[in-house]
Amino acid sequence: MKRITSGTVLSSLALAIMLVLLISSAACSSDGTSPPNGSGNGTEPPSLSVENLIISPTDIQPGDIVTISVRVRNRGGTQGDYTVVLRINGTPEEEKTVTVRAGGSERAEFSLTRQAEGTYTVTIDDLSGSFTLTLPPPPVVFIADGVITAGEYDRSQEHGSYQIHWKSDGEFIYVAITAQTSGWVAVGFKPTTRMKNADIVLGFVADGQVTILDMFSPFDFGPHPPDTEQGGTFDILEFGGREENGRTTIEFKRALDTSDELDNVLTQGANNIIWSYGATDDIDQRHAVRGEGSIVL
């Protein structure tokens, strides 16, 4: 028979105590009151915040749709809900609630329109940005009646008795040319040398009837045949005129780019011109006065 010593008893007792402690520790961990290793997986509360504010587009006109979005991120250990409040100029506009899984993210998106001109401040939590609404320019009202009224044109130049007035809306140019003469008046756009390659508009009034010609000068000197006689097209869209008190005034509208190779394209910035007028309505008669200048669009 094996002899049991006091040392053996003590060893067995110590072993039993250790087993009891291990079992107690495991039981404590299993009820969730003390997470193992402090990991918190599946037990930490949600930690939600917003980031990455996007506003598109930031420049609009009335009726355009603005899209505003943020990303809601959850850095916690459990799923959570977050209510995103969109404020425009400090006033609540709309809100949306998103559900975000642990460690994930979801995007919250809003769409809106505005009609009034101005800059709008967008705020979501501590994120902010803005978008701007600009009203389109009013449509150009053009009356080609040979009468130049105050404010009808944006710019003008005087060359002695000859005057040129113009404005542009980015697609068309509106022009008035006038001189102290009972004959024709003309303007030529973008010549290369003297009159060569000038895109010429010439007009006159005879017996109350307005005649306008769309011409092109292939040479430094005349003649300047109409575009239609050189394989081009007539590209004056509107015109009118008046002869009164010995002064002739012609008004016309044309596209900046008519797509006719015999019409020079008018561009933003300075465009060289030549100008002239005659003593009679005979377009074959040499000009009485001529000069050069530049108009800026």
Buried (B, 14 or more C-beta within 10 A) or exposed (E): EEEEEEEEEEEEEEEEEEEEEEEEEEEEEEEEEEBEEEEEEEEBEBBBBBEEBEBEEEEBEEEEEBEBBBBBBBBBBBEBEBEBBBBBEEEEBBEBEBEBEBEEBBEBEBEBEBEEEEEBEBBBBEEEBEBEBEEEEEEEEBEBEBBBEEEBBEEBBEBEEBBBBBBBEEEBBBBBBBBBBBBBBBBBBBBEEBBEBBBBBBBBBEEEEBBBBBBBBEEEEEEBBBBBEEEBBEBBBBBBBBBEEEBBBBBBBBBBEBEBEBBBBBEEEEBBBBBBBBBBBEBEEEBBBBEEBEBEB
